[in-house]
Amino acid sequence: MTIIHLNPHTLPARIPYLLLVVGLLIANAAFSQSIKKVKIEELADYIAKSDRPLVVNFWATWCAPCNAEIPYFQEEVKKYADQKAELVLVSLDFADAYPSKISSFIKKKKYEASFFWLNETDADHFCPAIDKSWSGSIPSTLFINNKTGYRKFYERQLTHPQFVLNMQDLVK
């Protein structure tokens, strides 16, 4: 059995180190996001069964317009926390990026949302399950509130003001 002796004279010198370690662990936990691997049927089911306003954004780490809009998506969705609005980021990254590259990217960008990786390659199969008009380009965003029947789909980058207006309609 190993006995650890704490010297009361050196303990105060170790406190900043201990606080740093604890802080890093907390920060890592805060930014650790799990990314659920799903098929389109699972994602469609998640959307259909939601009892809250959802913003479902289809994006990829390599998509510049996608990553330009996500920060203000996050900012605006947080304003509706009392209505339990949820931002869902669905990665369409290639299989070799799941999960480590996507997770690293999310952590680096400090994205906060519910994360899914769509484990599908046939856009002719998964696109119509989200919206019949979707050709597969990204960014694409679905605003849906099953309680009110509100549903809007956009197959393009949204400006911040456009997003604000859609959020207002989504939570009415």
Residue frames as qw, qx, qy, qz and C-alpha x, y, z in Angstrom:
[[0.000, 0.891, 0.453, 0.000, 0.00, 0.00, 0.00],
 [0.415, 0.333, -0.009, 0.847, 1.30, 3.43, -0.95],
 [0.256, -0.776, -0.426, 0.388, 0.94, 6.21, 1.54],
 [0.331, 0.634, 0.151, 0.683, 0.89, 9.76, 0.24],
 [0.403, -0.538, -0.356, 0.649, 2.19, 12.38, 2.61],
 [0.188, 0.840, 0.266, 0.433, 0.95, 15.90, 2.03],
 [0.474, -0.142, -0.263, 0.828, 3.41, 18.44, 3.26],
 [0.008, -0.865, -0.462, 0.195, 1.41, 21.44, 4.53],
 [0.230, -0.678, 0.191, 0.672, 4.28, 23.73, 3.48],
 [0.142, -0.149, 0.687, 0.697, 4.21, 22.69, -0.21],
 [0.227, 0.549, 0.804, -0.017, 0.44, 22.32, -0.55],
 [0.163, 0.826, 0.199, -0.501, -0.23, 26.06, -1.08],
 [0.032, -0.536, 0.565, 0.626, 2.28, 26.07, -3.95],
 [0.147, 0.087, 0.931, 0.324, 0.37, 23.21, -5.62],
 [0.307, 0.578, 0.588, -0.475, -3.07, 24.84, -5.40],
 [0.348, 0.629, -0.215, -0.661, -2.71, 26.88, -8.65],
 [0.122, 0.262, -0.891, -0.350, -1.64, 23.69, -10.45],
 [0.156, 0.288, 0.925, -0.193, -4.61, 21.77, -9.04],
 [0.337, 0.637, 0.318, -0.616, -7.00, 24.57, -10.01],
 [0.263, 0.523, -0.534, -0.610, -5.57, 24.57, -13.53],
 [0.029, 0.042, -0.984, -0.172, -6.07, 20.80, -13.88],
 [0.222, 0.476, 0.765, -0.372, -9.64, 20.99, -12.56],
 [0.301, 0.654, 0.013, -0.694, -10.38, 23.95, -14.86],
 [0.199, 0.378, -0.737, -0.524, -9.07, 22.09, -17.90],
 [0.064, 0.167, 0.984, -0.016, -11.16, 19.04, -17.05],
 [0.268, 0.605, 0.539, -0.522, -14.28, 21.17, -16.70],
 [0.279, 0.619, -0.275, -0.681, -13.57, 23.05, -19.95],
 [0.085, 0.200, -0.904, -0.369, -12.98, 19.79, -21.80],
 [0.153, 0.364, 0.899, -0.191, -16.24, 18.37, -20.50],
 [0.276, 0.653, 0.270, -0.652, -18.10, 21.54, -21.50],
 [0.358, 0.608, -0.402, -0.583, -16.84, 21.37, -25.08],
 [0.139, -0.097, 0.970, 0.172, -16.94, 17.60, -25.47],
 [0.654, 0.248, 0.041, -0.713, -19.84, 16.95, -27.73],
 [0.505, 0.017, 0.856, 0.106, -21.03, 13.55, -28.70],
 [0.405, 0.352, -0.415, -0.735, -21.97, 13.10, -32.31],
 [0.691, 0.107, 0.661, -0.270, -24.63, 10.51, -32.87],
 [0.025, 0.189, -0.793, -0.578, -24.28, 8.43, -36.02],
 [0.551, 0.360, 0.544, -0.521, -27.72, 8.10, -37.65],
 [0.244, 0.266, 0.777, 0.516, -29.45, 6.84, -40.75],
 [0.163, -0.210, -0.233, -0.935, -32.03, 9.11, -42.37],
 [0.540, -0.471, -0.629, -0.303, -34.93, 7.15, -40.85],
 [0.533, -0.425, -0.509, 0.526, -33.60, 7.79, -37.33],
 [0.157, -0.094, -0.039, 0.982, -33.13, 11.50, -38.03],
 [0.321, -0.314, -0.471, -0.760, -36.58, 11.80, -39.60],
 [0.579, -0.495, -0.648, 0.011, -38.04, 10.05, -36.54],
 [0.411, -0.298, -0.356, 0.784, -36.18, 12.43, -34.18],
 [0.057, -0.058, -0.170, -0.982, -37.62, 15.40, -36.09],
 [0.449, -0.364, -0.604, -0.549, -41.15, 13.96, -36.26],
 [0.610, -0.492, -0.605, 0.142, -41.27, 13.15, -32.54],
 [0.315, 0.070, -0.298, 0.898, -39.87, 16.45, -31.33],
 [0.192, -0.788, -0.583, 0.045, -42.12, 18.43, -29.02],
 [0.287, -0.718, -0.014, 0.634, -40.00, 21.57, -29.30],
 [0.477, 0.859, -0.070, -0.173, -39.15, 24.08, -32.03],
 [0.795, -0.189, 0.382, 0.431, -36.23, 22.69, -34.06],
 [0.343, 0.839, -0.321, -0.273, -33.70, 24.29, -36.35],
 [0.879, -0.065, 0.423, 0.212, -32.13, 21.40, -38.26],
 [0.235, 0.860, -0.343, -0.296, -29.08, 22.52, -40.18],
 [0.942, 0.159, 0.194, 0.224, -27.26, 20.31, -42.70],
 [0.027, 0.935, -0.348, -0.060, -23.60, 21.28, -42.88],
 [0.934, 0.094, -0.124, 0.323, -20.04, 19.98, -43.22],
 [0.565, -0.639, 0.064, 0.519, -16.70, 20.99, -41.73],
 [0.471, -0.034, 0.446, 0.760, -15.37, 21.86, -45.20],
 [0.135, 0.713, 0.567, 0.390, -18.36, 24.06, -46.14],
 [0.256, 0.047, -0.175, 0.950, -17.45, 27.75, -45.70],
 [0.347, -0.387, -0.225, -0.824, -21.03, 29.11, -46.02],
 [0.712, -0.429, -0.552, -0.067, -22.19, 26.52, -43.48],
 [0.620, -0.276, -0.399, 0.616, -19.61, 27.59, -40.95],
 [0.084, 0.249, 0.009, 0.965, -20.31, 31.27, -41.57],
 [0.483, -0.450, -0.284, -0.696, -23.94, 30.92, -40.47],
 [0.678, -0.303, -0.655, 0.139, -23.64, 28.53, -37.52],
 [0.294, -0.052, -0.470, 0.830, -22.41, 31.15, -35.00],
 [0.308, -0.077, 0.077, -0.945, -25.50, 33.35, -35.41],
 [0.670, -0.235, -0.606, -0.358, -27.73, 30.28, -35.52],
 [0.549, -0.200, -0.675, 0.451, -26.39, 29.40, -32.06],
 [0.070, 0.004, -0.278, 0.958, -26.74, 32.97, -30.80],
 [0.464, -0.148, -0.205, -0.849, -30.36, 33.29, -31.90],
 [0.686, -0.234, -0.666, -0.174, -31.51, 29.82, -30.79],
 [0.395, -0.111, -0.641, 0.649, -30.15, 30.54, -27.28],
 [0.193, -0.107, 0.115, -0.969, -32.51, 33.52, -27.07],
 [0.711, -0.152, -0.277, -0.628, -35.41, 31.06, -27.22],
 [0.247, 0.165, -0.906, 0.301, -34.20, 28.72, -24.48],
 [0.369, 0.055, 0.569, -0.733, -37.39, 29.41, -22.50],
 [0.778, 0.294, -0.027, -0.555, -39.36, 27.92, -25.40],
 [0.758, -0.225, 0.606, 0.089, -36.90, 24.99, -25.51],
 [0.653, 0.712, -0.183, -0.179, -35.81, 25.75, -29.08],
 [0.779, -0.325, 0.469, 0.260, -33.14, 23.33, -30.23],
 [0.370, 0.741, -0.463, -0.316, -30.38, 23.68, -32.79],
 [0.898, -0.033, 0.433, 0.071, -29.60, 20.38, -34.47],
 [0.191, 0.738, -0.533, -0.367, -26.42, 20.27, -36.57],
 [0.927, 0.143, 0.346, -0.028, -26.40, 17.34, -38.98],
 [0.166, -0.641, 0.596, 0.454, -22.97, 16.77, -40.47],
 [0.870, 0.464, 0.088, -0.140, -22.77, 15.56, -44.04],
 [0.072, -0.740, 0.652, 0.149, -19.01, 15.10, -43.77],
 [0.713, 0.309, -0.608, -0.162, -17.44, 12.07, -45.42],
 [0.911, -0.334, -0.233, -0.056, -17.09, 8.84, -43.42],
 [0.719, 0.146, -0.349, 0.583, -13.37, 9.33, -42.77],
 [0.007, -0.512, 0.218, -0.831, -14.18, 12.48, -40.76],
 [0.713, -0.492, -0.054, -0.496, -16.49, 10.69, -38.31],
 [0.269, -0.888, -0.372, 0.002, -16.14, 11.06, -35.41],
 [0.624, -0.409, -0.079, 0.661, -12.68, 12.47, -34.62],
 [0.296, 0.170, 0.250, 0.906, -12.30, 15.17, -37.29],
 [0.243, -0.667, -0.444, -0.547, -15.85, 16.42, -36.84],
 [0.620, -0.679, -0.348, 0.184, -15.51, 16.39, -33.06],
 [0.554, -0.228, -0.003, 0.801, -12.21, 18.30, -33.19],
 [0.111, 0.381, 0.348, 0.850, -13.73, 20.86, -35.52],
 [0.413, -0.727, -0.458, -0.300, -16.78, 21.32, -33.28],
 [0.645, -0.576, -0.238, 0.441, -14.56, 21.77, -30.25],
 [0.453, -0.014, 0.140, 0.881, -12.27, 24.25, -32.05],
 [0.067, -0.441, -0.373, -0.813, -15.25, 26.32, -33.24],
 [0.082, 0.085, 0.654, -0.747, -16.98, 25.98, -29.84],
 [0.463, -0.191, -0.516, -0.695, -20.22, 24.88, -31.48],
 [0.244, 0.046, 0.786, -0.566, -23.08, 24.07, -29.15],
 [0.652, 0.108, -0.274, -0.698, -26.01, 22.06, -30.44],
 [0.847, -0.032, 0.512, -0.138, -27.34, 18.55, -30.74],
 [0.140, 0.610, -0.654, -0.426, -24.95, 16.82, -33.14],
 [0.880, 0.187, 0.421, -0.112, -25.66, 14.09, -35.64],
 [0.024, -0.458, 0.703, 0.544, -23.59, 12.61, -38.43],
 [0.809, 0.337, 0.104, -0.471, -25.74, 11.33, -41.28],
 [0.414, -0.303, 0.829, 0.224, -24.41, 7.90, -42.19],
 [0.676, 0.570, 0.451, -0.119, -25.80, 7.99, -45.72],
 [0.319, -0.311, 0.497, 0.744, -24.29, 8.40, -49.18],
 [0.163, 0.404, 0.756, 0.488, -27.36, 8.29, -51.42],
 [0.094, 0.176, 0.154, -0.968, -28.80, 11.82, -51.62],
 [0.435, -0.129, -0.566, -0.688, -31.66, 10.50, -53.74],
 [0.535, -0.361, -0.762, 0.062, -32.70, 8.52, -50.67],
 [0.375, -0.412, -0.531, 0.639, -32.07, 10.92, -47.78],
 [0.026, 0.023, 0.082, 0.996, -32.92, 14.33, -49.30],
 [0.417, -0.362, -0.487, -0.676, -36.63, 13.69, -49.95],
 [0.547, -0.434, -0.683, 0.216, -37.00, 12.36, -46.39],
 [0.260, -0.362, -0.294, 0.845, -36.24, 15.90, -45.21],
 [0.335, 0.635, 0.134, -0.683, -37.83, 17.92, -48.01],
 [0.747, 0.430, 0.494, 0.113, -39.01, 16.88, -51.48],
 [0.390, 0.919, -0.024, 0.050, -37.40, 19.99, -53.00],
 [0.426, -0.767, 0.440, 0.193, -33.93, 19.36, -51.52],
 [0.752, 0.586, -0.299, -0.027, -31.32, 18.65, -54.19],
 [0.908, -0.176, -0.172, 0.338, -28.63, 17.88, -51.61],
 [0.390, 0.567, -0.207, 0.696, -26.68, 21.13, -51.53],
 [0.555, -0.639, -0.386, 0.367, -25.53, 22.62, -48.25],
 [0.109, 0.062, 0.755, -0.643, -26.01, 24.59, -46.19],
 [0.419, -0.377, -0.595, -0.573, -29.65, 23.66, -45.89],
 [0.059, -0.050, 0.650, -0.756, -31.90, 24.38, -42.95],
 [0.385, -0.466, -0.719, -0.343, -35.25, 23.06, -41.79],
 [0.208, -0.173, 0.437, -0.858, -37.30, 25.08, -39.30],
 [0.518, -0.277, -0.728, -0.353, -39.99, 22.88, -37.79],
 [0.267, -0.150, 0.591, -0.746, -42.39, 23.13, -34.89],
 [0.223, -0.202, -0.928, -0.218, -44.63, 20.07, -34.70],
 [0.017, -0.465, -0.688, 0.557, -46.86, 21.68, -32.06],
 [0.237, 0.614, 0.118, -0.744, -47.83, 24.61, -34.30],
 [0.742, 0.499, 0.441, 0.078, -47.41, 22.96, -37.71],
 [0.151, 0.916, -0.260, -0.265, -44.76, 25.48, -38.74],
 [0.812, -0.051, 0.448, 0.370, -42.34, 24.14, -41.37],
 [0.375, 0.895, -0.170, -0.173, -39.91, 25.99, -43.65],
 [0.852, -0.106, 0.314, 0.405, -36.98, 24.59, -45.60],
 [0.221, 0.923, -0.229, -0.217, -34.12, 26.58, -47.15],
 [0.905, 0.095, 0.191, 0.368, -31.48, 25.16, -49.46],
 [0.416, 0.690, -0.087, 0.586, -29.01, 28.02, -49.14],
 [0.398, -0.081, -0.459, 0.790, -27.07, 30.06, -46.65],
 [0.190, -0.852, -0.469, -0.130, -29.30, 32.28, -44.54],
 [0.190, 0.552, -0.238, 0.776, -28.33, 35.78, -43.52],
 [0.150, -0.106, -0.702, 0.688, -28.52, 36.72, -39.87],
 [0.386, 0.105, 0.155, -0.903, -31.69, 38.86, -40.40],
 [0.655, 0.028, -0.563, -0.503, -33.35, 36.03, -42.38],
 [0.464, -0.062, -0.845, 0.258, -32.58, 33.62, -39.56],
 [0.073, 0.079, 0.517, -0.849, -34.00, 36.01, -36.94],
 [0.555, 0.070, -0.135, -0.818, -37.30, 36.29, -38.86],
 [0.677, 0.008, -0.698, -0.236, -37.57, 32.52, -39.22],
 [0.288, -0.042, -0.796, 0.530, -36.89, 32.00, -35.50],
 [0.295, 0.062, 0.302, -0.904, -39.66, 34.45, -34.65],
 [0.695, 0.069, -0.343, -0.629, -42.10, 32.54, -36.87],
 [0.547, 0.090, -0.830, 0.065, -40.89, 29.18, -35.57],
 [0.214, -0.113, -0.769, 0.592, -41.67, 29.92, -31.92],
 [0.376, -0.171, -0.060, -0.909, -45.02, 31.73, -32.43]]
